[in-house]
Amino acid sequence: MSILILMITLIFLGVFLKFLHLVLWVPWRIQQHFKKQGIEGPGYCPIFGNSREIMKMTIEAESKSIPFNQDILHRIAPHYYQWSAKYGKTFLFWFGMKPRLAVADPEMVKMILPNSSSDTFDKIGFNPLAGVLIGQGLNGLVGEKWTLHRKIASPAFNMERVKAWVPEMVASVVKMMEKWEEQSRGKDHCELEMQNEFHDLIAEILSKTAFSSSFEEGKHIFQLQEQQVGLALLALRSVYFPGFRFLPTKTNRLRWSLEKQTRDSIRKIIRTNEKTRDNSKNLLNQLMSANMNELGQVLEVEEVIDECKTFYFAGKETTANVLTWAVLLLALHQDWQSKAREEVLRVCKDNEFPSAENLGHLKIVGWILDETLRLYPPIANMTRKTTKKVVVGGLNIPAGTEFYLAVAAIHHDEEIWGADAKEFNPSRFSGTCSRHLASYMPFGLGSRICIGQNLAVVEAKIILATILKKFAFVVSPSYVHAPVMSFTVQPQYGAHVLVQKILNED
C-alpha cells in the first residue's frame, strides 16, 4: 500500500512540476529571451496572460464615443495603442500562455505575411468556438488543403468574371435607390442608417452573382451568421479551454442550432443549383465543378458548404463596411463628395450608370475608396505564428511565437504617411509615389491576400459611383462616431446619414 501511495504521489508531483514548467518557467524564459534583445511588454499573468487586461481596455474604449475624426486607433485597438506608447511599436504580450509579438514595422511584416504559407510562418488556428462562424473555409485552412481550395475558387474572382457581374450590381443599387426615393417623397431629405442599407444591398448582390440564389435565401443565411457574430467575438476575446465546445451550455446549444440552420440553408441552395445548373461561372458552380484544376480534384459537399459560409460572411462584411465608412467620410467632407460626383457625371454622361467599360475612368472614386480602406481597414490586425526558430527584423524569434500584425497602426503611422496620416486626404493616392509594400494592406499581403479583393473593389466602386450620380448626403445630427473592431471595423451605433435626391444632374 505504501508503495502505491508513493507512486501516486510521484505521479501527482510530476504532473504538478510539468504544470509549473509550462505555466511559469516557459513564459519567464521567453520574457527573458526577448528582454535581452530590448523587447519588453506588460507582465505575464499565469494561464490567462494579458487577456483580461485586453478585455478591460476594449470594454472601456467602447463605452465612450469620440469626435468625428479619423484618430481611431485608441478605440479599435486600445491594447496596442496603450502598450505601444509605453513599450514601443514592437513589444511582447500574452494571449493566454501564448507569447505574441506586436509588430508595426512594414519591413518585418513583409518578411512574415508573404511567407505565411511556408514551413516557417503559418496561420494561427481559430478558437473552435469562433471558427464555427465561417467553418473550415479558405480563411482557416493551411497547407495542401488550402492550396487546393484556393486553386479551385480563384477563377471565380478574376477581374473579367467580376466585371461581367456589373449590370446585376447596378440593377440592385437602382432598386435600393428607388426605395430611398419613395422614403424621401414630399420631403427635402430622409435619414438612413447606411450600414444596414449596404449590408442588405451586398447580401442581394452576393446571392444573385456568386450563388445564383434569391435575395430571401441569401438574406436568411446572413441573418443566421449575424446572430453568430456576437458569440464568435466573445470566444475570440477569451482564452479557450480544450473540450469546452462540447459542453451543452446554453451558449453552446445556441451555437449548434445556428450552425445547423446555416449549413442546412446552404445545402438547400446547393441542391437547387444542381437541379438547375447552367453554364454560368458563379462561385458556387466553380466550387462544384470537376474541371477547375489539372488534377481533376473536386470538393466534397461539406467542404463547399464551408467555403460558402466564408464567402457569405467575408464578402458581405468587407464591402458593406467599406461603403459605410466611405459615405460617412464623404458626408463629412463635402468638397470630396462634390469632386467625386463631378467625375461620375463626366464619365457617366446623360442617364448612363457606371459600367465595366468606364470603371477605370472613375479615378477620384477609386482614391476615395483607397483612403477609406487606409483609415478604416476591414481588419485592424492579422495574426501569424512561427513553426521554427527564425530571425525577423534582427530579432531571434523562438518557435511557437505568435505575431500580432498591427495593420491599423501602420495605416495611421505619421512616419509612413506624413503629418496628415490621421486625416481624410484621398489625393495621397493620386500620384505614383513609392511606398513600402507593407505600408498599405487592407486585403492582406502575399499568397494569402484576400481572394475576393477584385469583387470587393469593383462592387464598392460601382455602388458608390451609382449613388453619387443620384443622391447627396450629409452627416445626421443623430450620428455617434464610435468605430469598433468587431470582425471588421464598423460603426458601433450605426451610420446615420441624411440623404437627398439630386434634382438637376446635368
N, C-alpha and C positions, 0 to 999 in steps of 0.2 A: 504493500500500500504506500509506504514511504517513497519507494522508487517511482510509483505512478504520480504521486503528488509532486515529486521533484521534476519529473518530465513535463508535467502540465505547467509548472512554474517556469521552467526554462523556455517552454513554447511561448507563454504569455510575455515573458521578458524579451524574447527575440522579436515578437510582433511589436511590442512597445518601443524597443530600440529602433526598429525599422521605421516605425511611425515618426519618432523623434528625428530620425535621419532625414526623412522626406519632408517633414513639416517645418523643421527648424534648421538643421545643418545645411541642407542643399540650398535653400534660399539665402542663408547667411553667406555661404561660399560664393554664390552668384553675385550678390551685392558687393562683396569684397573684390571680386574679379573686375566688375565694371568701375568700382570706385578707384582702383589703381589706374584706370585709364581716363579718369576725370569725369566719369558719368555718375551722377547721383540721382536722387529722387525721393519721393515720400517713403516713410518707413513701412516695412512689411508687417502685416498682421497675420498671425498663423491661420491657415486654412482659407480665410476669406480674402487675404491680400488687401487691396485697396478698393474692393468692390463696393463696400458700404460707403466709403468716402465719395466715390464717384456718384452713387445713387443720391446721396445727400446733396452734393453740388448740383446735380441735374434737377432735383425737385426744387431747390432754392432758385435756380436760374429760371425755371419755367413758371415760377409763381409771380414773376413781375414782367410787365410789358416794358418796351423800350421806345424811345423816339424813332420815328420813321427815317432811319438812316441805314447804311449798309455795314456798320461796325457791329457784326453779329456773332463773332467767334466766341465771345464770353457767354453767349446764350446757347449756341448749338453744340459747343464742345467745352463746357466750363472747366472740366478737369485739365484738359490740355492748356487752356488759356491761363489758368491759375498756376499750374505746375511749371509751365514753360517760362513764365515770368520769374519764377523762383530758382529753377534749376537749369534754365537754358533750353534751346529748341530741341536738343536731344537729351532725353532723361529716361530713367528706368522706373517703371511702376509694376504693380502686380494685379493680375486678374485671377483671383483665387490663388493657387500656388504656382501659376504660370508667370514667368517674367515677361514683361512686354517693354520693348524699347520704342519709345516715341521718337518718330523721325519726321522732320520737316525740311530736310536738305534735299533739293532736287537731284543732286549728284548721287546721293545714297539711294533715293527712290528709284533712279534709273538703273541701279545695279540690282534692285530687288524685283520690281514688277515685271520687266521684260523676261526675267528668268524664272517666273513663278510656276512654270510647268516643267522645270528642270528637276534634277535629282538633288538640288541644293536648297531651293526655296519651294514652298508649297502653300496651298490654301489651308486655312485653319478650318477644321470641320465644324459644321453647325452644331450648336446646342441642340440635342434631339427634340426638345420641346419647341424650339423656334424653327427647326428645319421642316416641320410639318407644313408650314405655310406654303413653301414653294417646292416641296418634295425633293427628289433627287435629280433635279434638272441640271443644266449646264453650270449654274452658279455654285453648286455644291460638289460636282464631280471632279475627279482628278485622274491623272494617268491615262491609260489606253482608252478607258471608257469615256472620259471627257473628249479625247481626240476624235473618237468615232461619232459621238453626238454632235460635236462642233462641225465635223465634216458633212454630216447629213443635213444639219439645219442651215448652214451658211448660205447655200444658193438661194434660199427663200428671201434673203435680205440683201442681195446685190442691188446696186443702185438702179439698174434698168427695171428690175422687177418692182421695186418700191415705187418708181415713177409711174408705172402702169396703174398703180392704185390711186393716183392723184385725183381723177374725176370723182371717185367714190368719196374721197376725203372732202372735196369741195361740196359735194351734194349733202353730206352730213352737216357741214358747217352752215350751209344755206338753210337747212332745216332748223338748226338751232337759232339762227338769226331771225327767222320768221316767227319763232316763239317769242324772241325778245321784242320784236316789233309789236306783236299783239299785247304784250305786257305793258309797253310804253304808249299804247294808243291813247290819244287825248291828253297826254302828259308831256312835259318837257324832257323827262328822263325817267328811267326806272332804276331801282337799286338791285343789283345782282350779287350773289355770292359766287365768285368766279371759280373757286376751287371745285365746288360741286358741278358747276356747268361744264368745266373741262373734263372732269372725271367721267361724267355721263357721255360727253362727246367722244372721248378716246375709247370708252367702252364700246360704243356703237361702231366706230371705225375699225377697231381690232376685231370685233365679232364678224363684221362683214368681209374684211380683207384677208385677215390672217387665218380665220377659222370657218369662213363661209356659213356662219350661223346667224340666227336672228338676233336683234338687239336684246330682246327679252331673255333669250337663252344666255347670252353673254352677261347681261346685267345681273342675272341671278348668281352666276359664278363670282362676279366681282363683289356682290353683296356678302356672299359667304366668306370670301377672302378678307373683306374689311372687318368682319367680326373676329377673324383670326389674328389680325394685326396687333391688337392690344395684348392678347395672350402671348404672342411671339415676342413683342417688345419686353414684356415683363420677364420672359425667360432669358432674353439676350442680356439683360442688365443684372442677372442673378447668376450665382455660381451653381452649376448643375451637379447634383449628386447622382452617381450611377444608379440606374434602376428606378428612379423616381417617376419616369414617364409611364411605367407600367402600373402604378398605384391608382386605384379607382377613386381619386379625389374628385370633387365637384368640377374643378377646373379641367382636369384631365378628361373627364367624361364629356365635357363640352368640346374639348379639342377633338376627341374621337368622333363625335357626332358631326361637327363641321367638316372634318376631313372626309368622312364617308359621303356626306352630301355633295361635296365638291367633286370628288372622284366619280361619283355616280352621274353627276350632271355632265362632266366632260366625256365620260364613257358613252352617254346618250348621243352627244354631238358626233362622236367618232362613228358610232353605228349609223347615224343618219347620213354622214358623209360617205360611208362605204356604199350605201344603197344608191346614192345619187351622184357618185363621184364623176366629175368631168375632167377635162384636161387643164383646169386652172392650176396655177402654180402658187397656191396659197401655202401658208406654213403647215397646215395640217396635212395636206396632200404630200408635201415634201417629207414630213416626218414618217408618213406611212408608206412611201414609195420604196420599192426594192432597187431602184436604178440610180441611187444617189452617190454611189462610190464604186470604184473598180472591184472591190471585194464582194459587192452584191449583198452586203450586210444590211439588215433592217432592224428596227427597234421593236421590242415587244410592246403590246398594248399598254401595259403598266408603265413602261418607260416613256411612251408617247404621252400618257396622262401626266407624268411628272414634268415633261418639257412644256406641255400646255399650261400647267399651273404656273411655271416660271414665267412664261411669256404673257399670260393673262395679267399677272401681278406686276412684273417689272415693266412691261410695255405700257401699262396704264399709268403707273405711279410716276415714272420718269417724265414722260411727255406732258402729262396733265400738270405736274408741279412746275415744270419749266415755263409753261404757258401762263400759269397763275402768277408767278413772280414777274414775268415779262410784262404782263398787263398792269400789275401794280406799279412797277417801275416807270412805265410809260404814263400811267395816270398821275404819278408824282412829277415826272419830268416832261412837261407839255412840249418843250422845244423838240425833244427827240421824237415824241409822238407825231408832231407836225412833219418833221423831216421824213419819217418812215411813211406817213400817209402820202406825202407828195411823191415819193418814189413809187409807191404802189399805183397811184393814179397815172403816173407817167408810163409805167411798164404795162399796166393792165388798162389799156385805153377803152373808151366807150363803156360798155357794160360788161366787159370781159372780167373773168375771175382769174386768179393765178393758175398757171398750168405747168406741166413738166417742162415745156419749151422755154418759158420765161423765168423759170425758177432761179437760174443763175444770174439774172439781172437784178434780183432783189438783194443788193449788197448791203444796204443800210439795215434792212430787216435781219440779215444774217449777222451783222455786227452786234445788233441789239441782243439777239439770242446768245451769241458768244459771250457777251458781257454778263448777261443774266446767268449763264452757266458758270462763269467765273465767280460771281458774287454769291450765288446760291447753287453750288454744285449739288446734284441729286444725292450723292453720297459724300458726307463730310469727311469720312475716313475709310481706309481699307486696312485689312489685316493680312499678314502672311506669317510664316514660320520657317525656321531653318531646320533642315533634316540632318545637317552635319556641321562641324565647325567651319566657320567661314570668316573672312576679313571683309568688312564693309565700311567704307569711309575711314579707313585706318584703324577701325576698332576690331578687336578679336571677339567674335560672337560665338558663344557655346552652342552646340546642337540643342534643339528644342526651344530656343529663344523665339518669342513671338515679336512681330513688328506691328506697331500702330502707325500707319502712314497718314499723317495729318493733312489731307487734301485741302480742306477749307483754309487751314493756316497758311499753306503755300500760296493759295489763290489770293489771299489777303496780305501777303508779305510785301511791305514797302521797299525792302531791299531788291525785290524782284520786279515789282510793278510800278514803283515810284511813289512819291508822296501822296498821290491821289488814289492809292490802292483800294481804299475803302469807300470810294465814290463811284457812282454810275457814270461811266465815260466810254460809250461804245466805240468812239473814234480810235481808241487804242488798238482796235483790231483792223483798222483801215489800211495800215501800212504793211511793210514787209520786214519790219524789224525782227531780228532773230532773238528768240527766247530759248531758254533751256528746254529740252524735250519734256522734262517732268515738271515744268512750272505751270502747265495748264493741262489737266487730265480729268475733265468732267465725266468721261466714259471709261476711265481706266487707262492702262498702258500695256503694251506688249501683246503677247499671244492671247491673253485673256481679256483683251479690250471688249467692251460690250458688243455683242453680236448684232444687237438691234440699233446700233448708232445711226445707220443710214435712215432707217424708218423714223426714228425719233426726230432727227434733224429736218427731214423733208416734211413730216407731219407738222411740226411746230412752225416751220416757215410758211407753209401753205395756209394753215389755220390763222396765224397772226395776220398775214397779209390780207386774207379774205375779210377778216373782221375789220381791219383798219380802213378798208375801202368803203365800208358802210356805217361804221359806228365810231364815236369818240367817247372817251371815258376819263373820269376824274376820281380821285380817292374819295370814298364816302366818309362823312364825319363819324360814322359808326365803326370804321375800321380800327382795329387794335393791332399794332405791329408787335408780333410775338413769334419770330421764327423758332422752330423747334425741330430737333432731329428725331423723326420717327424712323421709318425705314428709309425715308428720303427727307430732305429739308423742306418743310412745309409750314404754312401759317397756322399757328395753334388754334386761333379763333376764327378761321376762315378769311376770305379775301373779299371784302365788301367794296364794291365799285359802283359809281353812278354812270350809267350807260345812256348815251343819247344818239338817236338816228341822225345821220348826216343827210340833210335835205337836198343840198346842191353839191353834187360830187364834181361837176365839171366847172 
